[in-house]
Amino acid sequence: MKLLTSFLLFNLSLCVFLSMLAIFITKKKEESREKSSPFECGFDPKSNSRLPFSMRFFLITVIFLIFDVEIVLLLPYLISNNSSADVFSLTTAVFVILVLLLGTLHEWSQGSLKWTTS
């Protein structure tokens, strides 16, 4: 029992010491105007915040998210395909891929995937 008490006391004192050390290390040493101002991805935070947003950047982001969700939906099927190969799972996977392929072809035909204007 004495060993357990000393072990707990040691752990508690170690936690307190490490917490104090972390507070001391991360404490800001000096304040300056440059260090206390927010960093906004290289832009001046005092300027106009309503700059025009590139629609192509937004579109590529949405397309990335769609294909990321596709991976999340199809990865369990690919992993479980070794144990069972039922027709319903295969049909569902083909349907998801077909819908995404048709959506991509539609975006392509509308010219949304063009980065340069001719």
N, CA, C and O atoms as a GROMACS GRO file, in nm:
protein
  472
    1MET      N    1   0.082  -0.119   0.000
    1MET     CA    2   0.000   0.000   0.000
    1MET      C    3   0.088   0.126   0.000
    1MET      O    4   0.055   0.226  -0.064
    2LYS      N    5   0.198   0.118   0.072
    2LYS     CA    6   0.288   0.232   0.079
    2LYS      C    7   0.353   0.258  -0.057
    2LYS      O    8   0.376   0.372  -0.095
    3LEU      N    9   0.382   0.150  -0.129
    3LEU     CA   10   0.441   0.162  -0.262
    3LEU      C   11   0.342   0.229  -0.359
    3LEU      O   12   0.381   0.313  -0.440
    4LEU      N   13   0.215   0.190  -0.349
    4LEU     CA   14   0.112   0.249  -0.435
    4LEU      C   15   0.095   0.398  -0.406
    4LEU      O   16   0.080   0.477  -0.499
    5THR      N   17   0.096   0.436  -0.279
    5THR     CA   18   0.082   0.576  -0.242
    5THR      C   19   0.200   0.658  -0.293
    5THR      O   20   0.182   0.768  -0.345
    6SER      N   21   0.320   0.605  -0.277
    6SER     CA   22   0.437   0.678  -0.325
    6SER      C   23   0.438   0.687  -0.478
    6SER      O   24   0.480   0.788  -0.534
    7PHE      N   25   0.390   0.582  -0.544
    7PHE     CA   26   0.381   0.584  -0.691
    7PHE      C   27   0.283   0.690  -0.738
    7PHE      O   28   0.312   0.765  -0.831
    8LEU      N   29   0.166   0.698  -0.674
    8LEU     CA   30   0.066   0.799  -0.709
    8LEU      C   31   0.116   0.940  -0.679
    8LEU      O   32   0.093   1.032  -0.757
    9LEU      N   33   0.185   0.957  -0.567
    9LEU     CA   34   0.240   1.087  -0.532
    9LEU      C   35   0.347   1.130  -0.634
    9LEU      O   36   0.354   1.246  -0.672
   10PHE      N   37   0.430   1.036  -0.676
   10PHE     CA   38   0.530   1.065  -0.777
   10PHE      C   39   0.466   1.107  -0.909
   10PHE      O   40   0.508   1.204  -0.972
   11ASN      N   41   0.363   1.032  -0.951
   11ASN     CA   42   0.294   1.066  -1.076
   11ASN      C   43   0.226   1.202  -1.069
   11ASN      O   44   0.229   1.278  -1.166
   12LEU      N   45   0.166   1.233  -0.956
   12LEU     CA   46   0.101   1.362  -0.939
   12LEU      C   47   0.202   1.476  -0.944
   12LEU      O   48   0.179   1.578  -1.010
   13SER      N   49   0.313   1.459  -0.874
   13SER     CA   50   0.415   1.564  -0.876
   13SER      C   51   0.478   1.578  -1.015
   13SER      O   52   0.511   1.690  -1.056
   14LEU      N   53   0.495   1.468  -1.087
   14LEU     CA   54   0.547   1.474  -1.223
   14LEU      C   55   0.451   1.549  -1.315
   14LEU      O   56   0.494   1.630  -1.398
   15CYS      N   57   0.321   1.523  -1.301
   15CYS     CA   58   0.221   1.593  -1.383
   15CYS      C   59   0.220   1.743  -1.354
   15CYS      O   60   0.213   1.824  -1.446
   16VAL      N   61   0.228   1.778  -1.227
   16VAL     CA   62   0.230   1.920  -1.190
   16VAL      C   63   0.356   1.987  -1.244
   16VAL      O   64   0.350   2.097  -1.298
   17PHE      N   65   0.470   1.920  -1.230
   17PHE     CA   66   0.596   1.975  -1.281
   17PHE      C   67   0.591   1.995  -1.432
   17PHE      O   68   0.632   2.100  -1.482
   18LEU      N   69   0.542   1.895  -1.507
   18LEU     CA   70   0.535   1.907  -1.652
   18LEU      C   71   0.435   2.014  -1.696
   18LEU      O   72   0.457   2.082  -1.796
   19SER      N   73   0.326   2.029  -1.623
   19SER     CA   74   0.229   2.134  -1.655
   19SER      C   75   0.289   2.272  -1.634
   19SER      O   76   0.271   2.361  -1.717
   20MET      N   77   0.360   2.290  -1.524
   20MET     CA   78   0.426   2.419  -1.498
   20MET      C   79   0.534   2.447  -1.602
   20MET      O   80   0.550   2.560  -1.647
   21LEU      N   81   0.608   2.344  -1.641
   21LEU     CA   82   0.710   2.360  -1.742
   21LEU      C   83   0.649   2.401  -1.876
   21LEU      O   84   0.703   2.486  -1.946
   22ALA      N   85   0.536   2.338  -1.912
   22ALA     CA   86   0.469   2.372  -2.037
   22ALA      C   87   0.417   2.515  -2.036
   22ALA      O   88   0.425   2.586  -2.136
   23ILE      N   89   0.363   2.558  -1.922
   23ILE     CA   90   0.315   2.695  -1.911
   23ILE      C   91   0.430   2.793  -1.923
   23ILE      O   92   0.417   2.897  -1.989
   24PHE      N   93   0.543   2.762  -1.860
   24PHE     CA   94   0.658   2.850  -1.865
   24PHE      C   95   0.718   2.858  -2.006
   24PHE      O   96   0.760   2.965  -2.050
   25ILE      N   97   0.722   2.745  -2.076
   25ILE     CA   98   0.782   2.742  -2.210
   25ILE      C   99   0.694   2.816  -2.310
   25ILE      O  100   0.746   2.890  -2.395
   26THR      N  101   0.563   2.797  -2.303
   26THR     CA  102   0.474   2.856  -2.403
   26THR      C  103   0.432   2.998  -2.370
   26THR      O  104   0.358   3.060  -2.447
   27LYS      N  105   0.477   3.051  -2.259
   27LYS     CA  106   0.441   3.187  -2.221
   27LYS      C  107   0.507   3.286  -2.317
   27LYS      O  108   0.625   3.273  -2.349
   28LYS      N  109   0.430   3.384  -2.362
   28LYS     CA  110   0.484   3.485  -2.452
   28LYS      C  111   0.581   3.574  -2.375
   28LYS      O  112   0.548   3.626  -2.268
   29LYS      N  113   0.697   3.590  -2.430
   29LYS     CA  114   0.801   3.666  -2.363
   29LYS      C  115   0.779   3.817  -2.378
   29LYS      O  116   0.790   3.891  -2.281
   30GLU      N  117   0.749   3.861  -2.499
   30GLU     CA  118   0.731   4.004  -2.522
   30GLU      C  119   0.618   4.023  -2.621
   30GLU      O  120   0.597   3.943  -2.712
   31GLU      N  121   0.546   4.130  -2.602
   31GLU     CA  122   0.435   4.163  -2.691
   31GLU      C  123   0.482   4.269  -2.790
   31GLU      O  124   0.547   4.366  -2.753
   32SER      N  125   0.447   4.249  -2.915
   32SER     CA  126   0.473   4.350  -3.017
   32SER      C  127   0.351   4.358  -3.108
   32SER      O  128   0.267   4.268  -3.110
   33ARG      N  129   0.343   4.465  -3.182
   33ARG     CA  130   0.227   4.485  -3.269
   33ARG      C  131   0.222   4.379  -3.378
   33ARG      O  132   0.114   4.333  -3.415
   34GLU      N  133   0.336   4.339  -3.431
   34GLU     CA  134   0.341   4.239  -3.538
   34GLU      C  135   0.303   4.100  -3.486
   34GLU      O  136   0.233   4.025  -3.554
   35LYS      N  137   0.350   4.067  -3.367
   35LYS     CA  138   0.321   3.935  -3.313
   35LYS      C  139   0.178   3.921  -3.264
   35LYS      O  140   0.121   3.812  -3.266
   36SER      N  141   0.118   4.030  -3.219
   36SER     CA  142  -0.018   4.022  -3.167
   36SER      C  143  -0.124   4.039  -3.275
   36SER      O  144  -0.242   4.014  -3.248
   37SER      N  145  -0.087   4.081  -3.396
   37SER     CA  146  -0.185   4.094  -3.503
   37SER      C  147  -0.210   3.957  -3.566
   37SER      O  148  -0.119   3.876  -3.575
   38PRO      N  149  -0.334   3.931  -3.610
   38PRO     CA  150  -0.365   3.800  -3.668
   38PRO      C  151  -0.300   3.783  -3.805
   38PRO      O  152  -0.286   3.878  -3.881
   39PHE      N  153  -0.261   3.660  -3.834
   39PHE     CA  154  -0.201   3.628  -3.963
   39PHE      C  155  -0.308   3.565  -4.050
   39PHE      O  156  -0.361   3.460  -4.016
   40GLU      N  157  -0.341   3.627  -4.160
   40GLU     CA  158  -0.448   3.580  -4.247
   40GLU      C  159  -0.392   3.530  -4.379
   40GLU      O  160  -0.416   3.592  -4.483
   41CYS      N  161  -0.321   3.423  -4.377
   41CYS     CA  162  -0.270   3.357  -4.497
   41CYS      C  163  -0.190   3.452  -4.586
   41CYS      O  164  -0.198   3.442  -4.709
   42GLY      N  165  -0.114   3.540  -4.528
   42GLY     CA  166  -0.031   3.629  -4.606
   42GLY      C  167  -0.098   3.758  -4.650
   42GLY      O  168  -0.033   3.845  -4.707
   43PHE      N  169  -0.228   3.772  -4.624
   43PHE     CA  170  -0.298   3.894  -4.662
   43PHE      C  171  -0.298   3.991  -4.545
   43PHE      O  172  -0.294   3.949  -4.429
   44ASP      N  173  -0.304   4.118  -4.575
   44ASP     CA  174  -0.310   4.220  -4.472
   44ASP      C  175  -0.448   4.214  -4.406
   44ASP      O  176  -0.549   4.233  -4.475
   45PRO      N  177  -0.456   4.190  -4.276
   45PRO     CA  178  -0.588   4.178  -4.212
   45PRO      C  179  -0.662   4.311  -4.201
   45PRO      O  180  -0.781   4.312  -4.170
   46LYS      N  181  -0.594   4.421  -4.227
   46LYS     CA  182  -0.659   4.552  -4.217
   46LYS      C  183  -0.724   4.593  -4.349
   46LYS      O  184  -0.795   4.694  -4.353
   47SER      N  185  -0.701   4.518  -4.456
   47SER     CA  186  -0.756   4.557  -4.587
   47SER      C  187  -0.900   4.508  -4.602
   47SER      O  188  -0.956   4.451  -4.509
   48ASN      N  189  -0.957   4.530  -4.718
   48ASN     CA  190  -1.094   4.492  -4.748
   48ASN      C  191  -1.107   4.340  -4.746
   48ASN      O  192  -1.029   4.269  -4.810
   49SER      N  193  -1.206   4.290  -4.672
   49SER     CA  194  -1.223   4.145  -4.661
   49SER      C  195  -1.318   4.090  -4.767
   49SER      O  196  -1.338   3.969  -4.773
   50ARG      N  197  -1.374   4.174  -4.850
   50ARG     CA  198  -1.469   4.130  -4.952
   50ARG      C  199  -1.404   4.126  -5.090
   50ARG      O  200  -1.455   4.185  -5.185
   51LEU      N  201  -1.292   4.056  -5.099
   51LEU     CA  202  -1.226   4.041  -5.228
   51LEU      C  203  -1.299   3.936  -5.310
   51LEU      O  204  -1.356   3.843  -5.253
   52PRO      N  205  -1.298   3.947  -5.442
   52PRO     CA  206  -1.367   3.846  -5.524
   52PRO      C  207  -1.302   3.709  -5.507
   52PRO      O  208  -1.179   3.696  -5.504
   53PHE      N  209  -1.386   3.607  -5.498
   53PHE     CA  210  -1.340   3.470  -5.476
   53PHE      C  211  -1.343   3.397  -5.609
   53PHE      O  212  -1.440   3.407  -5.685
   54SER      N  213  -1.238   3.323  -5.637
   54SER     CA  214  -1.229   3.249  -5.762
   54SER      C  215  -1.329   3.134  -5.762
   54SER      O  216  -1.324   3.046  -5.677
   55MET      N  217  -1.419   3.136  -5.859
   55MET     CA  218  -1.520   3.031  -5.868
   55MET      C  219  -1.458   2.898  -5.910
   55MET      O  220  -1.508   2.792  -5.872
   56ARG      N  221  -1.351   2.902  -5.986
   56ARG     CA  222  -1.284   2.778  -6.027
   56ARG      C  223  -1.223   2.708  -5.908
   56ARG      O  224  -1.228   2.585  -5.899
   57PHE      N  225  -1.166   2.785  -5.815
   57PHE     CA  226  -1.111   2.726  -5.693
   57PHE      C  227  -1.221   2.656  -5.613
   57PHE      O  228  -1.201   2.546  -5.563
   58PHE      N  229  -1.336   2.722  -5.602
   58PHE     CA  230  -1.449   2.663  -5.531
   58PHE      C  231  -1.496   2.536  -5.600
   58PHE      O  232  -1.526   2.437  -5.533
   59LEU      N  233  -1.503   2.535  -5.732
   59LEU     CA  234  -1.548   2.419  -5.807
   59LEU      C  235  -1.454   2.301  -5.790
   59LEU      O  236  -1.498   2.187  -5.773
   60ILE      N  237  -1.324   2.326  -5.796
   60ILE     CA  238  -1.227   2.219  -5.777
   60ILE      C  239  -1.237   2.163  -5.636
   60ILE      O  240  -1.221   2.042  -5.617
   61THR      N  241  -1.262   2.249  -5.538
   61THR     CA  242  -1.278   2.203  -5.401
   61THR      C  243  -1.400   2.112  -5.388
   61THR      O  244  -1.393   2.008  -5.323
   62VAL      N  245  -1.510   2.150  -5.451
   62VAL     CA  246  -1.631   2.068  -5.445
   62VAL      C  247  -1.609   1.934  -5.516
   62VAL      O  248  -1.653   1.830  -5.466
   63ILE      N  249  -1.542   1.936  -5.630
   63ILE     CA  250  -1.514   1.812  -5.701
   63ILE      C  251  -1.425   1.721  -5.617
   63ILE      O  252  -1.446   1.600  -5.613
   64PHE      N  253  -1.325   1.779  -5.551
   64PHE     CA  254  -1.239   1.699  -5.463
   64PHE      C  255  -1.321   1.636  -5.352
   64PHE      O  256  -1.302   1.518  -5.320
   65LEU      N  257  -1.411   1.713  -5.291
   65LEU     CA  258  -1.493   1.657  -5.183
   65LEU      C  259  -1.584   1.546  -5.232
   65LEU      O  260  -1.605   1.447  -5.162
   66ILE      N  261  -1.638   1.560  -5.352
   66ILE     CA  262  -1.725   1.456  -5.407
   66ILE      C  263  -1.648   1.327  -5.427
   66ILE      O  264  -1.696   1.220  -5.391
   67PHE      N  265  -1.528   1.336  -5.484
   67PHE     CA  266  -1.450   1.214  -5.506
   67PHE      C  267  -1.392   1.160  -5.376
   67PHE      O  268  -1.364   1.040  -5.366
   68ASP      N  269  -1.375   1.245  -5.277
   68ASP     CA  270  -1.333   1.198  -5.146
   68ASP      C  271  -1.445   1.118  -5.081
   68ASP      O  272  -1.420   1.015  -5.019
   69VAL      N  273  -1.568   1.164  -5.095
   69VAL     CA  274  -1.683   1.090  -5.042
   69VAL      C  275  -1.698   0.958  -5.119
   69VAL      O  276  -1.736   0.856  -5.060
   70GLU      N  277  -1.668   0.960  -5.248
   70GLU     CA  278  -1.674   0.835  -5.325
   70GLU      C  279  -1.578   0.732  -5.268
   70GLU      O  280  -1.612   0.614  -5.257
   71ILE      N  281  -1.459   0.775  -5.232
   71ILE     CA  282  -1.362   0.682  -5.174
   71ILE      C  283  -1.414   0.627  -5.042
   71ILE      O  284  -1.398   0.509  -5.013
   72VAL      N  285  -1.475   0.714  -4.962
   72VAL     CA  286  -1.529   0.670  -4.833
   72VAL      C  287  -1.642   0.570  -4.853
   72VAL      O  288  -1.656   0.476  -4.775
   73LEU      N  289  -1.721   0.588  -4.957
   73LEU     CA  290  -1.832   0.496  -4.982
   73LEU      C  291  -1.786   0.363  -5.042
   73LEU      O  292  -1.843   0.258  -5.012
   74LEU      N  293  -1.684   0.367  -5.125
   74LEU     CA  294  -1.643   0.246  -5.195
   74LEU      C  295  -1.534   0.167  -5.124
   74LEU      O  296  -1.517   0.048  -5.152
   75LEU      N  297  -1.461   0.228  -5.035
   75LEU     CA  298  -1.353   0.157  -4.967
   75LEU      C  299  -1.403   0.040  -4.883
   75LEU      O  300  -1.341  -0.067  -4.888
   76PRO      N  301  -1.512   0.053  -4.806
   76PRO     CA  302  -1.560  -0.066  -4.733
   76PRO      C  303  -1.600  -0.180  -4.826
   76PRO      O  304  -1.583  -0.298  -4.793
   77TYR      N  305  -1.655  -0.146  -4.942
   77TYR     CA  306  -1.690  -0.252  -5.037
   77TYR      C  307  -1.565  -0.325  -5.086
   77TYR      O  308  -1.564  -0.447  -5.094
   78LEU      N  309  -1.462  -0.250  -5.118
   78LEU     CA  310  -1.339  -0.313  -5.168
   78LEU      C  311  -1.272  -0.398  -5.061
   78LEU      O  312  -1.215  -0.503  -5.092
   79ILE      N  313  -1.278  -0.354  -4.936
   79ILE     CA  314  -1.216  -0.430  -4.828
   79ILE      C  315  -1.296  -0.557  -4.800
   79ILE      O  316  -1.238  -0.663  -4.780
   80SER      N  317  -1.430  -0.546  -4.799
   80SER     CA  318  -1.512  -0.664  -4.768
   80SER      C  319  -1.535  -0.753  -4.889
   80SER      O  320  -1.598  -0.858  -4.876
   81ASN      N  321  -1.487  -0.714  -5.005
   81ASN     CA  322  -1.507  -0.794  -5.125
   81ASN      C  323  -1.437  -0.930  -5.116
   81ASN      O  324  -1.480  -1.026  -5.180
   82ASN      N  325  -1.330  -0.938  -5.037
   82ASN     CA  326  -1.259  -1.065  -5.023
   82ASN      C  327  -1.344  -1.170  -4.952
   82ASN      O  328  -1.333  -1.289  -4.983
   83SER      N  329  -1.428  -1.127  -4.857
   83SER     CA  330  -1.505  -1.225  -4.780
   83SER      C  331  -1.634  -1.265  -4.851
   83SER      O  332  -1.675  -1.381  -4.843
   84SER      N  333  -1.698  -1.172  -4.918
   84SER     CA  334  -1.823  -1.206  -4.988
   84SER      C  335  -1.836  -1.120  -5.113
   84SER      O  336  -1.797  -1.004  -5.114
   85ALA      N  337  -1.890  -1.177  -5.216
   85ALA     CA  338  -1.911  -1.104  -5.341
   85ALA      C  339  -2.058  -1.118  -5.380
   85ALA      O  340  -2.092  -1.195  -5.470
   86ASP      N  341  -2.146  -1.043  -5.314
   86ASP     CA  342  -2.287  -1.050  -5.348
   86ASP      C  343  -2.320  -0.951  -5.459
   86ASP      O  344  -2.247  -0.854  -5.481
   87VAL      N  345  -2.428  -0.975  -5.526
   87VAL     CA  346  -2.467  -0.897  -5.642
   87VAL      C  347  -2.514  -0.757  -5.602
   87VAL      O  348  -2.490  -0.661  -5.675
   88PHE      N  349  -2.580  -0.745  -5.487
   88PHE     CA  350  -2.632  -0.614  -5.444
   88PHE      C  351  -2.517  -0.516  -5.418
   88PHE      O  352  -2.526  -0.400  -5.459
   89SER      N  353  -2.412  -0.559  -5.352
   89SER     CA  354  -2.298  -0.471  -5.324
   89SER      C  355  -2.229  -0.428  -5.453
   89SER      O  356  -2.191  -0.312  -5.469
   90LEU      N  357  -2.214  -0.522  -5.544
   90LEU     CA  358  -2.150  -0.491  -5.671
   90LEU      C  359  -2.235  -0.393  -5.751
   90LEU      O  360  -2.182  -0.300  -5.812
   91THR      N  361  -2.366  -0.413  -5.752
   91THR     CA  362  -2.457  -0.323  -5.825
   91THR      C  363  -2.454  -0.184  -5.764
   91THR      O  364  -2.453  -0.084  -5.836
   92THR      N  365  -2.453  -0.176  -5.632
   92THR     CA  366  -2.448  -0.046  -5.566
   92THR      C  367  -2.318   0.027  -5.597
   92THR      O  368  -2.320   0.147  -5.625
   93ALA      N  369  -2.205  -0.044  -5.593
   93ALA     CA  370  -2.076   0.018  -5.623
   93ALA      C  371  -2.071   0.068  -5.767
   93ALA      O  372  -2.022   0.177  -5.793
   94VAL      N  373  -2.121  -0.012  -5.860
   94VAL     CA  374  -2.123   0.029  -6.000
   94VAL      C  375  -2.215   0.150  -6.019
   94VAL      O  376  -2.184   0.240  -6.097
   95PHE      N  377  -2.327   0.152  -5.948
   95PHE     CA  378  -2.419   0.265  -5.957
   95PHE      C  379  -2.355   0.393  -5.906
   95PHE      O  380  -2.369   0.498  -5.969
   96VAL      N  381  -2.284   0.386  -5.792
   96VAL     CA  382  -2.217   0.505  -5.738
   96VAL      C  383  -2.111   0.556  -5.837
   96VAL      O  384  -2.102   0.676  -5.862
   97ILE      N  385  -2.033   0.465  -5.891
   97ILE     CA  386  -1.930   0.505  -5.988
   97ILE      C  387  -1.994   0.564  -6.114
   97ILE      O  388  -1.943   0.661  -6.169
   98LEU      N  389  -2.103   0.506  -6.159
   98LEU     CA  390  -2.172   0.555  -6.278
   98LEU      C  391  -2.228   0.696  -6.257
   98LEU      O  392  -2.216   0.781  -6.345
   99VAL      N  393  -2.288   0.721  -6.142
   99VAL     CA  394  -2.342   0.854  -6.112
   99VAL      C  395  -2.229   0.957  -6.108
   99VAL      O  396  -2.243   1.066  -6.162
  100LEU      N  397  -2.119   0.922  -6.046
  100LEU     CA  398  -2.007   1.015  -6.039
  100LEU      C  399  -1.943   1.037  -6.177
  100LEU      O  400  -1.901   1.148  -6.208
  101LEU      N  401  -1.936   0.934  -6.256
  101LEU     CA  402  -1.883   0.947  -6.391
  101LEU      C  403  -1.973   1.036  -6.477
  101LEU      O  404  -1.923   1.121  -6.551
  102LEU      N  405  -2.104   1.016  -6.468
  102LEU     CA  406  -2.196   1.100  -6.544
  102LEU      C  407  -2.190   1.246  -6.496
  102LEU      O  408  -2.198   1.338  -6.578
  103GLY      N  409  -2.175   1.268  -6.366
  103GLY     CA  410  -2.161   1.404  -6.314
  103GLY      C  411  -2.034   1.470  -6.364
  103GLY      O  412  -2.035   1.588  -6.399
  104THR      N  413  -1.925   1.394  -6.368
  104THR     CA  414  -1.799   1.449  -6.417
  104THR      C  415  -1.808   1.481  -6.566
  104THR      O  416  -1.759   1.585  -6.610
  105LEU      N  417  -1.870   1.394  -6.642
  105LEU     CA  418  -1.888   1.420  -6.785
  105LEU      C  419  -1.977   1.542  -6.809
  105LEU      O  420  -1.952   1.619  -6.901
  106HIS      N  421  -2.078   1.560  -6.726
  106HIS     CA  422  -2.164   1.678  -6.738
  106HIS      C  423  -2.085   1.806  -6.706
  106HIS      O  424  -2.098   1.906  -6.777
  107GLU      N  425  -2.004   1.802  -6.601
  107GLU     CA  426  -1.921   1.918  -6.569
  107GLU      C  427  -1.823   1.949  -6.682
  107GLU      O  428  -1.798   2.065  -6.715
  108TRP      N  429  -1.770   1.845  -6.740
  108TRP     CA  430  -1.675   1.861  -6.850
  108TRP      C  431  -1.742   1.921  -6.973
  108TRP      O  432  -1.687   2.009  -7.039
  109SER      N  433  -1.863   1.871  -7.003
  109SER     CA  434  -1.934   1.922  -7.121
  109SER      C  435  -1.980   2.066  -7.102
  109SER      O  436  -1.993   2.140  -7.200
  110GLN      N  437  -2.006   2.107  -6.980
  110GLN     CA  438  -2.046   2.246  -6.951
  110GLN      C  439  -1.927   2.341  -6.951
  110GLN      O  440  -1.945   2.463  -6.951
  111GLY      N  441  -1.805   2.286  -6.952
  111GLY     CA  442  -1.686   2.369  -6.954
  111GLY      C  443  -1.640   2.415  -6.817
  111GLY      O  444  -1.558   2.506  -6.806
  112SER      N  445  -1.691   2.352  -6.713
  112SER     CA  446  -1.654   2.394  -6.578
  112SER      C  447  -1.513   2.351  -6.540
  112SER      O  448  -1.454   2.410  -6.450
  113LEU      N  449  -1.460   2.251  -6.606
  113LEU     CA  450  -1.329   2.200  -6.572
  113LEU      C  451  -1.217   2.267  -6.650
  113LEU      O  452  -1.101   2.230  -6.634
  114LYS      N  453  -1.250   2.365  -6.735
  114LYS     CA  454  -1.148   2.436  -6.812
  114LYS      C  455  -1.083   2.542  -6.724
  114LYS      O  456  -1.152   2.622  -6.662
  115TRP      N  457  -0.952   2.542  -6.719
  115TRP     CA  458  -0.881   2.642  -6.643
  115TRP      C  459  -0.843   2.762  -6.728
  115TRP      O  460  -0.824   2.872  -6.676
  116THR      N  461  -0.833   2.742  -6.857
  116THR     CA  462  -0.797   2.853  -6.945
  116THR      C  463  -0.915   2.883  -7.035
  116THR      O  464  -0.989   2.793  -7.075
  117THR      N  465  -0.931   3.010  -7.066
  117THR     CA  466  -1.038   3.048  -7.160
  117THR      C  467  -0.978   3.068  -7.298
  117THR      O  468  -0.880   3.140  -7.314
  118SER      N  469  -1.039   3.005  -7.396
  118SER     CA  470  -0.988   3.012  -7.533
  118SER      C  471  -1.069   3.108  -7.616
  118SER      O  472  -1.040   3.127  -7.734
   0.00000   0.00000   0.00000
